[in-house]
Amino acid sequence: MTFNRVHRLTVLAIMVALDVLLTPLFRIEGMAFMSSVVNIIAGTFMTPLYAATMALIVAVIRILTQAGVASV
């Protein structure tokens, strides 16, 4: 049971890092941002609770680093 939780938290940390790094770099034209794609993948491979936690963590990281603000 503990191994499963540690495994999921490790995958969650990797998915958060990928989401933060890939979203500014890639965008599927005419579709959702890469962040939405990563959230769907997280919801599929892990439970929706982990996917919601991942989305919240990524949102806080973007707010704190101002990565979500487009500069003109």
Rosetta constraint file for C-alpha pairs under 8 A:
AtomPair CA 1 CA 5 HARMONIC 6.53 0.50
AtomPair CA 2 CA 6 HARMONIC 6.18 0.50
AtomPair CA 3 CA 7 HARMONIC 5.95 0.50
AtomPair CA 4 CA 8 HARMONIC 6.18 0.50
AtomPair CA 5 CA 9 HARMONIC 6.15 0.50
AtomPair CA 6 CA 10 HARMONIC 6.09 0.50
AtomPair CA 7 CA 11 HARMONIC 6.24 0.50
AtomPair CA 8 CA 12 HARMONIC 5.99 0.50
AtomPair CA 8 CA 46 HARMONIC 7.28 0.50
AtomPair CA 9 CA 13 HARMONIC 6.17 0.50
AtomPair CA 10 CA 14 HARMONIC 6.32 0.50
AtomPair CA 11 CA 15 HARMONIC 6.08 0.50
AtomPair CA 12 CA 16 HARMONIC 6.13 0.50
AtomPair CA 12 CA 42 HARMONIC 7.86 0.50
AtomPair CA 12 CA 50 HARMONIC 7.17 0.50
AtomPair CA 12 CA 54 HARMONIC 6.67 0.50
AtomPair CA 13 CA 17 HARMONIC 6.27 0.50
AtomPair CA 14 CA 18 HARMONIC 6.18 0.50
AtomPair CA 15 CA 19 HARMONIC 5.98 0.50
AtomPair CA 15 CA 38 HARMONIC 7.31 0.50
AtomPair CA 15 CA 42 HARMONIC 7.32 0.50
AtomPair CA 15 CA 54 HARMONIC 7.63 0.50
AtomPair CA 16 CA 20 HARMONIC 6.17 0.50
AtomPair CA 16 CA 54 HARMONIC 6.07 0.50
AtomPair CA 16 CA 55 HARMONIC 8.00 0.50
AtomPair CA 16 CA 57 HARMONIC 7.39 0.50
AtomPair CA 16 CA 58 HARMONIC 6.19 0.50
AtomPair CA 17 CA 21 HARMONIC 6.15 0.50
AtomPair CA 18 CA 22 HARMONIC 5.70 0.50
AtomPair CA 19 CA 23 HARMONIC 5.81 0.50
AtomPair CA 19 CA 34 HARMONIC 7.37 0.50
AtomPair CA 19 CA 35 HARMONIC 5.68 0.50
AtomPair CA 19 CA 38 HARMONIC 6.30 0.50
AtomPair CA 19 CA 58 HARMONIC 7.19 0.50
AtomPair CA 20 CA 24 HARMONIC 7.65 0.50
AtomPair CA 20 CA 35 HARMONIC 7.96 0.50
AtomPair CA 20 CA 58 HARMONIC 6.46 0.50
AtomPair CA 20 CA 61 HARMONIC 7.91 0.50
AtomPair CA 20 CA 62 HARMONIC 7.61 0.50
AtomPair CA 21 CA 25 HARMONIC 7.19 0.50
AtomPair CA 22 CA 26 HARMONIC 5.91 0.50
AtomPair CA 22 CA 34 HARMONIC 6.75 0.50
AtomPair CA 22 CA 35 HARMONIC 7.76 0.50
AtomPair CA 23 CA 27 HARMONIC 7.06 0.50
AtomPair CA 23 CA 33 HARMONIC 6.67 0.50
AtomPair CA 23 CA 34 HARMONIC 4.97 0.50
AtomPair CA 23 CA 35 HARMONIC 5.51 0.50
AtomPair CA 26 CA 33 HARMONIC 7.71 0.50
AtomPair CA 26 CA 34 HARMONIC 6.29 0.50
AtomPair CA 27 CA 31 HARMONIC 7.91 0.50
AtomPair CA 27 CA 32 HARMONIC 7.37 0.50
AtomPair CA 27 CA 33 HARMONIC 5.33 0.50
AtomPair CA 27 CA 34 HARMONIC 5.69 0.50
AtomPair CA 28 CA 32 HARMONIC 6.45 0.50
AtomPair CA 28 CA 33 HARMONIC 6.45 0.50
AtomPair CA 28 CA 34 HARMONIC 7.03 0.50
AtomPair CA 32 CA 36 HARMONIC 6.08 0.50
AtomPair CA 32 CA 37 HARMONIC 7.17 0.50
AtomPair CA 33 CA 37 HARMONIC 6.92 0.50
AtomPair CA 34 CA 38 HARMONIC 6.22 0.50
AtomPair CA 35 CA 39 HARMONIC 6.14 0.50
AtomPair CA 36 CA 40 HARMONIC 6.23 0.50
AtomPair CA 37 CA 41 HARMONIC 6.29 0.50
AtomPair CA 38 CA 42 HARMONIC 6.10 0.50
AtomPair CA 39 CA 43 HARMONIC 6.10 0.50
AtomPair CA 39 CA 51 HARMONIC 5.93 0.50
AtomPair CA 39 CA 52 HARMONIC 7.96 0.50
AtomPair CA 39 CA 54 HARMONIC 7.59 0.50
AtomPair CA 39 CA 55 HARMONIC 6.79 0.50
AtomPair CA 40 CA 44 HARMONIC 6.17 0.50
AtomPair CA 40 CA 51 HARMONIC 7.74 0.50
AtomPair CA 41 CA 45 HARMONIC 6.18 0.50
AtomPair CA 42 CA 46 HARMONIC 5.55 0.50
AtomPair CA 42 CA 47 HARMONIC 7.61 0.50
AtomPair CA 42 CA 48 HARMONIC 7.70 0.50
AtomPair CA 42 CA 50 HARMONIC 7.36 0.50
AtomPair CA 42 CA 51 HARMONIC 5.23 0.50
AtomPair CA 43 CA 47 HARMONIC 5.56 0.50
AtomPair CA 43 CA 48 HARMONIC 4.83 0.50
AtomPair CA 43 CA 49 HARMONIC 7.93 0.50
AtomPair CA 43 CA 50 HARMONIC 7.19 0.50
AtomPair CA 43 CA 51 HARMONIC 4.96 0.50
AtomPair CA 44 CA 48 HARMONIC 7.74 0.50
AtomPair CA 46 CA 50 HARMONIC 6.28 0.50
AtomPair CA 46 CA 51 HARMONIC 7.00 0.50
AtomPair CA 47 CA 51 HARMONIC 6.57 0.50
AtomPair CA 48 CA 52 HARMONIC 6.08 0.50
AtomPair CA 49 CA 53 HARMONIC 6.16 0.50
AtomPair CA 50 CA 54 HARMONIC 6.04 0.50
AtomPair CA 51 CA 55 HARMONIC 6.21 0.50
AtomPair CA 52 CA 56 HARMONIC 6.22 0.50
AtomPair CA 53 CA 57 HARMONIC 6.19 0.50
AtomPair CA 54 CA 58 HARMONIC 6.12 0.50
AtomPair CA 55 CA 59 HARMONIC 6.06 0.50
AtomPair CA 56 CA 60 HARMONIC 6.24 0.50
AtomPair CA 57 CA 61 HARMONIC 6.23 0.50
AtomPair CA 58 CA 62 HARMONIC 6.14 0.50
AtomPair CA 59 CA 63 HARMONIC 6.15 0.50
AtomPair CA 60 CA 64 HARMONIC 6.08 0.50
AtomPair CA 61 CA 65 HARMONIC 6.07 0.50
AtomPair CA 62 CA 66 HARMONIC 5.55 0.50
AtomPair CA 62 CA 67 HARMONIC 4.89 0.50
AtomPair CA 62 CA 68 HARMONIC 5.51 0.50
AtomPair CA 63 CA 67 HARMONIC 6.79 0.50
AtomPair CA 63 CA 68 HARMONIC 6.64 0.50
